[in-house]
């Protein structure tokens, strides 16, 4: 290559960088902290077919990192070549670059790490009797020798950033760096269940996750990342849409966090941080969580390798889908479908914590180890024979609360202050205290949320179930019931438009105008009628009735932006649902309002037939349950 002499503003001529300096610059992109080194080395082990990976770190990885695997290993020639920049066995052509099926592929990791550390590589392939040992200091090979080791590779990285002290200033404490390594291995273990993972921190075993896809071992991995309570408070996600597969586990809305660290996303078993998928997840949980809370979940997206670009970020933590709108829509549908099975499920105290390094007893069924959705329904199917039998009366007849065998209608919940009532409704309200209860023990067995016993402090309903007691927040529960009813009614009637007395005129740039023109039909479907109004100008003539008093110009621009990104817009829906939620809150029974037993029972029955009734619109639980066993334990009876 011919160098062209030039004098830039600094007065220095253009020249080639030395190999060591080039590697150190690459290390600045690839090696952010000790966990980055562990990531690159462990991903290489997984690409090499390793089923057992062991990691040792000292002082958070700053003093030493050692990774050993039982992969296919390398010969001496291959090992030397692996230490050169852009040398890899994982791609051989441009076509391979656009269909990546491995975790690593750039061929930069090993030489970059070696350039900022004391680096030792030992490896042996099945075809070799002895292994090879290479010792590097600051990226320079200092020694090569034979070594006796089992098939596989062992890499030691000591004194990380010893020759770039400025980088050391940005390192956190040993405990913090060790925690980053732990979280990294937990994520990799979740994505690669066919490999063992072990971690030692300062000589002490910290993590031991065994290979296996059976329920107990999968539960162990989930518990290691999210805690034991996740197992009893999550739903399984399984969806197949053309060439896209979605699977994983999502936490109940009442199991939420204050940040996104508990949202684990994997694309083709590669952990990623995709901002748009994160927004899709927030959208799915939109009216189940407060705006400052985030769900807990592990979501796996499998797509053909050629339909995703993993080469858009130096650390490969971001990806770009070729059919991104379709992928995002598929993820949204999968989450919606699983969340729809919630019924009134709410947070449950973990009943079956997984002891470390201990198999469950033979008499302890594994069905309790994973989320209920994996092994049994999480909602009540009234068409199911088991349901009818479980809630039938002593005479063995199915429970029939109303003529159609359904729970009481919403109209029975609370007595209206004014206005006409049907004779049937009036008769229900005019029953005296001596009348037959709405739900008598003779007519049915205990329903899921039991029967009301009393009202506490005018705000909470105490009910007895077949297995314990339930406390219900009457306002939160009724708010969810009214809100879901309003949503259903609105869905049936469609989005009612309202014409503006004076159209709102938008003056847009050329790019914005082109985007607006393309999305006019989609905007009309959302209840927003926009028409061209001269060059690069548009007139907003109709908007959803509930939003007519809002900031219309900002609303429309946000909608176009949503439609451009994901092919659909949550903007109108979010604002509409916010309005409906406000209406539900103002039309719900308030705290301190006294209720009769029939009213309380009707509220419980309505909860049992309402979607998401286990939590209010802010993700807080609407009820909590205490089992008889827990009560007996409280009073020392067991």
WORA-V621775 format. One record per residue. N is the residue number from 1. RES is the residue in one letter. PHI is phi in degrees with one decimal (999 if undefined). Layout:
BEGIN
((N/RES/PHI) (N/RES/PHI))
END
This chain:
BEGIN
((1/X/999) (2/X/-85.7) (3/X/-89.0) (4/X/-100.4) (5/X/-65.8) (6/X/-149.7) (7/X/-117.2) (8/X/-69.7) (9/X/-60.0) (10/X/-76.5) (11/X/82.7) (12/X/-103.5) (13/X/-76.2) (14/X/-72.2) (15/X/-150.5) (16/X/-70.9) (17/X/-78.3) (18/X/-68.4) (19/X/-59.7) (20/X/-65.2) (21/X/-65.6) (22/X/-61.1) (23/X/-66.6) (24/X/-67.6) (25/X/-65.1) (26/X/-63.1) (27/X/-62.6) (28/X/-62.7) (29/X/-86.6) (30/X/-88.7) (31/X/-106.1) (32/X/-89.1) (33/X/-159.1) (34/X/-53.2) (35/X/-61.6) (36/X/-65.6) (37/X/-64.2) (38/X/-59.9) (39/X/-58.7) (40/X/-64.2) (41/X/-71.0) (42/X/-69.7) (43/X/-64.0) (44/X/-61.8) (45/X/-63.5) (46/X/-65.2) (47/X/-63.2) (48/X/-85.0) (49/X/81.2) (50/X/-68.5) (51/X/-110.8) (52/X/-140.0) (53/X/-128.0) (54/X/-121.9) (55/X/-127.4) (56/X/-120.7) (57/X/-134.5) (58/X/-123.5) (59/X/53.5) (60/X/70.6) (61/X/99.0) (62/X/-73.0) (63/X/-84.8) (64/X/-158.6) (65/X/-131.2) (66/X/-132.6) (67/X/-125.7) (68/X/-128.3) (69/X/-138.3) (70/X/-113.0) (71/X/-70.5) (72/X/-76.2) (73/X/69.5) (74/X/-138.0) (75/X/-79.5) (76/X/-61.1) (77/X/-63.3) (78/X/-65.5) (79/X/-65.0) (80/X/-63.8) (81/X/-67.9) (82/X/-64.0) (83/X/-87.8) (84/X/-95.4) (85/X/-64.9) (86/X/59.3) (87/X/-109.0) (88/X/-151.9) (89/X/-100.6) (90/X/-98.8) (91/X/-139.6) (92/X/-134.0) (93/X/-150.6) (94/X/-61.8) (95/X/-61.0) (96/X/-63.0) (97/X/-63.3) (98/X/-101.4) (99/X/-148.5) (100/X/-66.9) (101/X/-121.7) (102/X/-122.2) (103/X/-77.8) (104/X/-111.3) (105/X/-163.9) (106/X/-79.3) (107/X/73.2) (108/X/-108.6) (109/X/-61.2) (110/X/-62.5) (111/X/-64.6) (112/X/-67.6) (113/X/-64.4) (114/X/-62.7) (115/X/-72.7) (116/X/-123.6) (117/X/-160.6) (118/X/-93.3) (119/X/-117.5) (120/X/-128.9) (121/X/-120.3) (122/X/-126.9) (123/X/-154.4) (124/X/-149.1) (125/X/-94.6) (126/X/-61.4) (127/X/-79.3) (128/X/-104.7) (129/X/-79.5) (130/X/-111.2) (131/X/-95.4) (132/X/-117.6) (133/X/-125.8) (134/X/-118.2) (135/X/-119.9) (136/X/-117.4) (137/X/-130.8) (138/X/61.9) (139/X/88.0) (140/X/-105.5) (141/X/-69.3) (142/X/-108.0) (143/X/-157.1) (144/X/-134.3) (145/X/-154.5) (146/X/-87.4) (147/X/-149.8) (148/X/-95.9) (149/X/-144.0) (150/X/-69.9) (151/X/-60.3) (152/X/137.4) (153/X/-135.8) (154/X/-130.8) (155/X/-124.5) (156/X/-117.8) (157/X/-121.9) (158/X/-114.0) (159/X/54.3) (160/X/-59.2) (161/X/65.9) (162/X/-62.6) (163/X/-100.9) (164/X/-132.0) (165/X/-58.7) (166/X/-62.9) (167/X/-68.3) (168/X/-64.0) (169/X/-63.3) (170/X/-93.0) (171/X/-75.7) (172/X/-88.0) (173/X/-65.3) (174/X/-57.8) (175/X/-64.7) (176/X/-65.5) (177/X/-64.1) (178/X/-64.8) (179/X/-66.4) (180/X/-63.4) (181/X/-65.5) (182/X/-60.9) (183/X/-62.5) (184/X/-61.0) (185/X/-66.2) (186/X/-62.3) (187/X/-64.6) (188/X/-63.4) (189/X/-65.1) (190/X/-66.6) (191/X/-83.2) (192/X/-130.7) (193/X/-70.3) (194/X/-90.8) (195/X/-126.5) (196/X/-79.2) (197/X/-130.9) (198/X/-129.9) (199/X/-135.0) (200/X/-114.9) (201/X/-116.7) (202/X/51.9) (203/X/85.4) (204/X/-111.3) (205/X/-66.5) (206/X/-115.4) (207/X/-146.1) (208/X/-145.4) (209/X/-117.3) (210/X/-87.9) (211/X/-71.5) (212/X/145.6) (213/X/-109.9) (214/X/-67.6) (215/X/-60.8) (216/X/-63.3) (217/X/-70.2) (218/X/-64.0) (219/X/-61.4) (220/X/-62.1) (221/X/-67.7) (222/X/-63.9) (223/X/-65.4) (224/X/-63.2) (225/X/-87.0) (226/X/-105.4) (227/X/98.3) (228/X/-61.5) (229/X/-67.9) (230/X/-64.5) (231/X/-62.4) (232/X/-94.3) (233/X/-136.7) (234/X/-142.7) (235/X/-122.9) (236/X/-88.1) (237/X/-114.1) (238/X/-144.1) (239/X/-152.2) (240/X/-128.5) (241/X/-133.0) (242/X/53.1) (243/X/-97.5) (244/X/-112.2) (245/X/-118.1) (246/X/-118.2) (247/X/-148.9) (248/X/141.9) (249/X/-136.4) (250/X/-122.3) (251/X/-76.9) (252/X/-62.0) (253/X/-58.4) (254/X/-76.3) (255/X/-108.9) (256/X/-120.2) (257/X/-130.2) (258/X/-90.6) (259/X/-146.2) (260/X/-92.2) (261/X/-64.7) (262/X/-95.9) (263/X/-102.8) (264/X/-106.4) (265/X/-113.3) (266/X/-132.8) (267/X/-117.6) (268/X/51.0) (269/X/66.6) (270/X/-105.9) (271/X/-71.4) (272/X/-136.9) (273/X/-124.9) (274/X/-104.5) (275/X/-64.4) (276/X/-71.7) (277/X/-63.9) (278/X/-60.0) (279/X/-68.4) (280/X/-64.3) (281/X/-63.9) (282/X/-59.6) (283/X/-64.6) (284/X/-63.8) (285/X/-95.2) (286/X/-52.2) (287/X/-98.1) (288/X/-114.8) (289/X/-129.9) (290/X/-67.7) (291/X/-63.1) (292/X/-102.7) (293/X/-117.7) (294/X/-129.1) (295/X/-74.2) (296/X/-112.1) (297/X/-163.3) (298/X/-127.2) (299/X/-124.1) (300/X/-114.2) (301/X/-115.1) (302/X/-112.8) (303/X/-133.8) (304/X/-57.3) (305/X/-54.4) (306/X/-75.2) (307/X/-101.3) (308/X/-141.5) (309/X/-104.1) (310/X/-99.7) (311/X/-106.0) (312/X/-107.1) (313/X/-148.6) (314/X/-55.5) (315/X/-95.4) (316/X/58.9) (317/X/-98.0) (318/X/-125.9) (319/X/-133.3) (320/X/-131.9) (321/X/-87.6) (322/X/-73.6) (323/X/-118.9) (324/X/-62.6) (325/X/-63.0) (326/X/-67.4) (327/X/-62.8) (328/X/-63.8) (329/X/-64.6) (330/X/-65.8) (331/X/-61.7) (332/X/-62.0) (333/X/-64.0) (334/X/-63.2) (335/X/-67.2) (336/X/-58.6) (337/X/-62.2) (338/X/-71.4) (339/X/-65.1) (340/X/-66.4) (341/X/-87.7) (342/X/-60.1) (343/X/59.3) (344/X/-107.2) (345/X/-61.2) (346/X/-137.8) (347/X/-58.4) (348/X/-117.8) (349/X/-63.2) (350/X/-54.9) (351/X/-100.2) (352/X/-135.4) (353/X/-62.0) (354/X/-90.2) (355/X/-71.5) (356/X/-67.0) (357/X/56.1) (358/X/-144.2) (359/X/-74.4) (360/X/-67.0) (361/X/-64.9) (362/X/-59.9) (363/X/-81.9) (364/X/-94.8) (365/X/-66.8) (366/X/-73.0) (367/X/-59.3) (368/X/-84.8) (369/X/-80.2) (370/X/-105.4) (371/X/-55.1) (372/X/-56.6) (373/X/-64.5) (374/X/-72.4) (375/X/-117.3) (376/X/-156.8) (377/X/-63.6) (378/X/-109.4) (379/X/-139.5) (380/X/-95.0) (381/X/-98.1) (382/X/-69.5) (383/X/-83.8) (384/X/-80.3) (385/X/-60.3) (386/X/-61.7) (387/X/-64.9) (388/X/-61.8) (389/X/-69.2) (390/X/-63.6) (391/X/-110.9) (392/X/-91.6) (393/X/-78.0) (394/X/-63.8) (395/X/-81.6) (396/X/84.7) (397/X/-92.2) (398/X/-61.8) (399/X/-69.0) (400/X/-134.0) (401/X/-79.5) (402/X/-125.4) (403/X/-56.2) (404/X/-90.7) (405/X/79.4) (406/X/-99.8) (407/X/-70.2) (408/X/-58.1) (409/X/-69.0) (410/X/-61.2) (411/X/-64.8) (412/X/-83.7) (413/X/-66.6) (414/X/-137.7) (415/X/-74.4) (416/X/-69.1) (417/X/-70.4) (418/X/-135.1) (419/X/95.7) (420/X/-69.9) (421/X/-133.0) (422/X/-69.6) (423/X/-59.7) (424/X/-64.3) (425/X/-67.4) (426/X/-61.6) (427/X/-64.6) (428/X/-64.1) (429/X/-75.5) (430/X/-85.9) (431/X/-62.7) (432/X/-81.0) (433/X/-65.7) (434/X/-86.4) (435/X/-69.3) (436/X/-65.1) (437/X/-58.3) (438/X/-60.4) (439/X/-124.8) (440/X/-96.1) (441/X/-58.8) (442/X/-73.5) (443/X/-90.5) (444/X/-161.5) (445/X/-80.0) (446/X/-63.6) (447/X/-72.4) (448/X/-53.4) (449/X/-95.8) (450/X/73.7) (451/X/-118.1) (452/X/-66.5) (453/X/-109.7) (454/X/-165.3) (455/X/-110.3) (456/X/-109.3) (457/X/53.4) (458/X/64.3) (459/X/-131.5) (460/X/-125.1) (461/X/-103.2) (462/X/-101.6) (463/X/-129.3) (464/X/-105.2) (465/X/-108.5) (466/X/-66.6) (467/X/-121.9) (468/X/165.1) (469/X/-132.1) (470/X/-133.3) (471/X/-114.0) (472/X/-117.5) (473/X/-81.3) (474/X/-62.6) (475/X/-69.8) (476/X/-61.7) (477/X/-64.9) (478/X/-69.6) (479/X/-60.2) (480/X/-65.5) (481/X/-63.0) (482/X/-64.3) (483/X/-61.0) (484/X/-64.4) (485/X/-64.9) (486/X/-62.9) (487/X/-62.3) (488/X/-64.3) (489/X/-63.0) (490/X/-67.5) (491/X/-66.3) (492/X/-72.1) (493/X/-83.5) (494/X/81.6) (495/X/-86.8) (496/X/-78.0) (497/X/-91.9) (498/X/-132.7) (499/X/-74.4) (500/X/-83.7) (501/X/-60.1) (502/X/-126.5) (503/X/-62.0) (504/X/-91.5) (505/X/-97.5) (506/X/-106.9) (507/X/-103.5) (508/X/-118.1) (509/X/-73.4) (510/X/-61.2) (511/X/-65.9) (512/X/-64.4) (513/X/-65.0) (514/X/-63.4) (515/X/-66.4) (516/X/-62.6) (517/X/-59.1) (518/X/-71.4) (519/X/-101.9) (520/X/-57.4) (521/X/-62.0) (522/X/-65.3) (523/X/-63.4) (524/X/-62.2) (525/X/-63.6) (526/X/-92.3) (527/X/88.9) (528/X/-113.7) (529/X/-98.8) (530/X/-125.1) (531/X/-127.0) (532/X/-59.2) (533/X/-142.8) (534/X/94.4) (535/X/-68.0) (536/X/57.4) (537/X/-127.7) (538/X/-139.6) (539/X/-112.8) (540/X/-89.8) (541/X/-109.2) (542/X/-138.2) (543/X/-139.8) (544/X/-56.4) (545/X/-58.4) (546/X/-67.4) (547/X/-109.3) (548/X/-63.2) (549/X/-95.9) (550/X/-88.5) (551/X/-84.0) (552/X/-66.2) (553/X/-60.2) (554/X/-63.9) (555/X/-58.5) (556/X/-64.9) (557/X/-64.0) (558/X/-65.1) (559/X/-63.5) (560/X/-61.8) (561/X/-62.7) (562/X/-61.2) (563/X/-64.1) (564/X/-64.9) (565/X/-78.0) (566/X/-121.3) (567/X/83.0) (568/X/-149.7) (569/X/-124.9) (570/X/-98.2) (571/X/-60.2) (572/X/-64.8) (573/X/-59.8) (574/X/-62.3) (575/X/-69.3) (576/X/-62.2) (577/X/-67.3) (578/X/-64.0) (579/X/-66.0) (580/X/-63.9) (581/X/-63.6) (582/X/-64.7) (583/X/-62.0) (584/X/-63.5) (585/X/-62.1) (586/X/-77.0) (587/X/-107.7) (588/X/-100.4) (589/X/-62.5) (590/X/-88.3) (591/X/-63.7) (592/X/74.1) (593/X/-89.0) (594/X/-74.9) (595/X/-126.0) (596/X/-81.8) (597/X/-60.5) (598/X/-64.4) (599/X/-64.0) (600/X/-65.5) (601/X/-63.7) (602/X/-61.5) (603/X/-63.1) (604/X/-62.4) (605/X/-65.1) (606/X/-68.4) (607/X/-59.4) (608/X/-68.7) (609/X/-115.8) (610/X/-115.5) (611/X/-62.5) (612/X/60.0) (613/X/-73.3) (614/X/-75.9) (615/X/-146.4) (616/X/-78.4) (617/X/-66.9) (618/X/-102.4) (619/X/85.7) (620/X/-80.9) (621/X/-68.2) (622/X/-89.8) (623/X/-152.7) (624/X/-136.4) (625/X/-120.7) (626/X/-128.4) (627/X/-74.3) (628/X/-61.8) (629/X/-62.6) (630/X/-67.0) (631/X/-63.8) (632/X/-63.8) (633/X/-68.3) (634/X/-58.3) (635/X/-100.3) (636/X/67.7) (637/X/-88.1) (638/X/-155.0))
END
